[in-house]
């Protein structure tokens, strides 16, 4: 029996489709019945509606240990997809609670229930910081605590530390570090925020790079890694390293809207995040542009995916093959 945490999220829902297509018996952890409808839409998108009824839904929360223990009964393998994604500094406490403490709870349950293997979904945000002479980031790049990191990145790094702790205690683990994940079914969340911004007439762009990947590729890699004998390894999952401008232009072309045409320089984004901070304080609203995001939007480093390509002989999809389906 397989347990999927975060089953009503982007990665979790698409993972459910693939697991059930392979005739696996699956438990899906959920917090709200309203979110289950989104999962049903994902199954319909993949023309797999008949498989939806085979899901064993379990209501629970990774920060609620009693409910988590119930979910772990009769489970042998765990895909830990649950996490909070937010770049608002005001959400620091919640990020730590869900991403670090929640992952610690999952790891502890894995150990207590004798789970055979855990796959943890991390992020490229938790990878290391390249040195001055380096232009690429890989699984071996060292994390520098002195560098500027978002609270999200810090908590995903902290979550990985909990997984490695479990590994040291004898738990078999694999970690995946996806880039910006594009997939169907979750409007106004995650990567869809980029799409909606372009759709509404985004005017500005930066000259930075972005690492993108399809949710289908992420879930394929996860399943292959879990079925392999690989243990105690992490893998960067980025289908393409492209400039932000190229990505935005491609989305605009597919949506038949105006392309962003004004370059936002470093000094412009520097002013923008400060203004955003001030407005959020005055109006008591959520932050839209944190300092860490403004800074990273100008980064020109790329992500090395040779490890996953070599060990799984994996070929990533190009953006044209999956973004067009999402943008229709």
C-alpha positions in Angstrom: 0.0 0.0 0.0 1.3 3.4 -1.0 0.6 6.6 0.9 0.6 10.0 -0.9 0.7 13.1 1.3 -0.4 16.4 -0.3 -2.6 14.3 -2.6 -4.8 17.2 -3.5 -2.0 19.4 -4.8 -0.4 19.6 -8.2 2.2 16.9 -7.9 0.2 14.7 -5.6 -2.9 14.6 -7.8 -1.0 13.8 -11.0 1.0 11.2 -9.1 -2.2 9.5 -8.1 -3.1 9.1 -11.8 0.2 7.4 -12.6 0.2 5.1 -9.6 -3.4 3.9 -10.3 -2.5 3.4 -14.0 0.1 1.0 -12.7 -2.5 -0.8 -10.6 -1.0 0.3 -7.3 -3.1 0.4 -4.2 -3.1 4.0 -2.9 -4.0 5.9 0.2 -4.4 9.7 -0.4 -4.1 12.1 2.5 -6.4 15.1 2.3 -7.5 18.0 4.6 -10.5 19.4 2.8 -13.3 17.7 0.8 -13.4 20.8 -1.5 -9.9 20.0 -2.8 -10.9 16.5 -3.9 -12.9 17.9 -6.7 -9.7 19.4 -8.2 -8.2 15.9 -8.2 -11.2 14.5 -10.0 -10.6 17.2 -12.7 -7.0 16.1 -13.1 -8.2 12.5 -13.6 -10.6 13.7 -16.3 -7.9 15.7 -18.0 -5.9 12.5 -18.3 -9.0 10.6 -19.4 -8.8 8.3 -16.4 -12.0 9.2 -14.6 -12.7 5.5 -13.9 -9.6 5.2 -11.8 -10.6 8.0 -9.5 -13.0 5.8 -7.5 -10.1 3.4 -6.6 -8.4 6.0 -4.4 -8.5 5.3 -0.7 -9.0 8.8 0.8 -7.8 9.4 4.4 -8.6 12.7 6.1 -5.6 14.0 8.0 -2.8 16.5 8.3 1.0 16.1 8.5 1.1 18.4 11.5 -1.6 16.3 13.2 0.3 13.3 14.4 -2.8 11.1 15.5 -4.4 11.5 12.1 -1.0 10.8 10.4 -0.6 7.6 12.4 -4.0 6.4 11.2 -3.0 7.1 7.6 0.2 5.1 7.9 -1.6 1.9 8.9 -0.8 -1.0 6.4 1.4 1.4 4.3 4.8 0.2 2.8 5.9 3.2 0.7 5.4 6.9 1.1 5.4 9.8 -1.4 5.7 13.0 0.6 4.3 15.8 -1.6 2.6 17.9 1.1 4.2 21.4 1.5 3.3 25.1 1.8 4.5 27.2 -1.1 4.7 30.9 -0.2 7.2 33.6 -0.7 5.5 36.0 1.6 7.8 36.7 4.6 4.7 37.0 6.8 4.1 33.3 6.4 7.4 32.3 8.0 5.9 30.5 11.0 3.4 28.6 8.9 6.1 27.6 6.5 8.3 26.2 9.3 5.3 24.4 10.9 4.2 22.6 7.7 7.5 22.2 5.7 9.9 21.3 8.5 7.8 20.1 11.4 5.3 18.3 9.1 8.2 16.5 7.3 9.7 15.5 10.6 6.4 13.9 11.5 6.2 12.0 8.2 9.8 10.8 8.7 9.1 9.7 12.3 6.0 7.8 11.2 8.0 6.2 8.4 10.5 4.9 11.0 7.9 3.9 13.5 5.8 2.0 10.9 8.8 0.3 9.2 8.2 2.0 5.8 10.3 0.5 3.1 11.0 3.7 1.2 10.2 7.4 1.2 10.2 9.8 -1.7 10.4 13.4 -0.6 9.4 16.3 -3.0 11.8 19.2 -2.3 12.6 22.1 -4.6 15.5 23.6 -6.6 15.1 26.4 -4.0 16.7 24.0 -1.5 19.8 23.4 -3.7 23.1 25.1 -2.9 24.5 28.5 -3.9 27.1 28.6 -6.7 30.4 30.3 -6.0 31.5 33.3 -7.9 33.2 31.3 -10.7 30.4 28.8 -11.0 27.5 29.1 -13.5 25.6 25.9 -12.8 23.9 24.4 -9.7 23.8 20.7 -9.1 23.0 18.2 -6.3 26.5 18.7 -5.1 26.4 22.5 -4.8 26.9 23.5 -1.2 24.2 25.4 0.7 25.5 28.7 2.0 23.6 30.0 5.0 25.1 33.4 4.6 23.4 34.0 1.3 20.0 35.5 0.9 17.3 32.8 0.9 13.5 33.0 1.0 11.7 31.5 4.0 10.3 28.9 1.6 13.8 27.9 0.5 15.1 27.8 4.1 12.2 25.6 5.2 12.5 23.2 2.2 16.2 22.9 3.1 15.2 22.2 6.7 12.7 19.6 5.5 15.5 17.8 3.6 17.6 17.7 6.8 14.7 15.8 8.4 14.7 13.3 5.6 18.5 12.8 5.9 18.0 12.3 9.6 15.6 9.5 8.8 18.1 8.1 6.3 20.7 8.0 9.0 18.3 6.1 11.2 17.9 3.4 8.6 15.1 4.7 6.4 15.5 4.3 2.6 14.9 7.7 1.0 15.1 9.5 -2.3 14.7 13.3 -2.8 13.6 15.1 -5.9 14.3 18.8 -6.4 12.0 20.1 -9.2 12.1 23.4 -10.8 9.0 25.5 -11.5 6.4 22.8 -12.2 3.8 23.3 -14.9 0.7 21.1 -14.9 -3.0 21.1 -15.4 -5.6 21.6 -12.7 -4.7 24.3 -10.2 -5.6 27.8 -11.4 -4.1 30.8 -9.6 -1.6 28.7 -7.7 2.1 27.9 -8.3 3.2 28.2 -12.0 -0.3 29.3 -13.0 0.4 32.6 -11.4 2.9 33.2 -14.2 0.4 32.3 -16.8 -2.3 34.5 -15.4 0.0 37.4 -15.1 0.8 37.2 -18.8 -2.9 36.7 -19.6 -3.7 39.9 -17.8 -1.1 41.9 -19.8 2.2 41.6 -17.9 4.5 44.4 -19.1 7.7 43.7 -17.3 10.4 41.0 -17.6 13.8 40.4 -16.2 16.9 39.0 -17.9 17.2 36.1 -15.5 16.9 32.4 -16.2 14.3 30.0 -15.0 14.3 26.2 -14.6 11.0 24.6 -15.6 9.6 21.1 -15.7 6.3 19.3 -16.5 4.4 17.7 -13.6 4.3 14.5 -15.7 8.1 14.3 -15.8 8.3 14.9 -12.1 5.9 12.1 -11.2 7.6 9.7 -13.7 11.0 10.3 -12.1 9.5 9.8 -8.6 8.0 6.5 -9.5 11.1 5.2 -11.3 13.3 6.2 -8.3 11.0 4.5 -5.9 11.0 1.3 -7.9 14.7 1.3 -8.2 17.4 0.2 -5.7 18.6 3.8 -5.4 18.8 5.0 -1.8 20.1 8.1 -0.1 20.2 10.3 -3.2 18.7 13.5 -4.4 18.0 14.6 -8.0 17.5 17.9 -9.7 14.4 17.8 -12.0 14.5 20.6 -14.6 13.4 20.0 -18.1 14.7 23.3 -19.5 16.9 26.1 -18.4 15.5 29.1 -20.3 15.4 32.8 -20.0 12.4 34.2 -18.3 11.7 36.4 -21.3 11.6 33.4 -23.7 9.1 31.6 -21.4 6.9 34.7 -21.0 6.9 35.3 -24.8 6.0 31.7 -25.5 3.1 31.8 -23.1 1.9 35.2 -24.6 2.1 33.7 -28.1 0.0 30.7 -27.1 -2.5 32.9 -25.4 -2.5 35.4 -28.2 -1.8 38.3 -25.9 0.8 41.1 -25.9 4.3 40.0 -24.9 6.1 41.7 -22.0 8.2 44.5 -23.5 9.8 46.5 -20.6 13.0 45.2 -19.1 12.9 45.4 -15.3 16.5 46.2 -14.3 18.0 45.3 -10.9 17.4 48.8 -9.6 13.8 48.7 -10.7 13.0 45.4 -8.9 15.0 46.7 -5.9 12.6 49.7 -5.7 9.6 47.4 -6.4 10.1 45.0 -3.5 10.6 47.9 -1.1 7.4 49.6 -2.3 5.6 46.3 -2.0 6.8 46.0 1.6 5.7 49.5 2.5 2.2 49.0 0.8 1.7 45.6 2.6 2.4 47.4 5.9 0.1 50.3 5.2 -2.8 48.3 3.8 -2.2 45.1 5.8 -2.2 42.9 2.7 -0.1 40.0 1.6 3.3 40.6 0.0 3.4 40.3 -3.8 7.2 40.7 -4.3 9.7 39.7 -1.6 13.3 40.7 -1.7 14.5 37.2 -2.3 12.3 36.8 -5.4 13.3 40.2 -6.8 17.0 39.2 -6.4 16.6 35.7 -7.9 14.7 37.0 -10.9 18.0 38.3 -12.2 20.0 35.1 -11.7 21.5 33.6 -14.8 22.8 30.3 -13.3 21.4 27.1 -14.7 20.6 23.7 -13.2 22.6 20.6 -14.0 20.3 17.5 -14.6 22.9 15.1 -15.8 22.6 12.9 -12.7 18.9 12.0 -13.3 19.4 11.7 -17.0 22.3 9.3 -16.5 21.0 7.1 -13.7 17.5 6.7 -15.1 18.3 7.3 -18.8 15.6 9.9 -18.6 14.6 12.4 -21.3 12.6 15.5 -20.2 9.7 16.9 -22.3 10.2 20.3 -24.0 7.9 23.1 -23.0 6.1 23.0 -26.4 4.8 19.5 -25.7 3.2 20.2 -22.3 2.6 23.9 -22.1 0.4 24.0 -25.1 -2.0 21.5 -23.5 -2.2 23.6 -20.4 -2.7 26.9 -22.3 -5.5 25.7 -24.5 
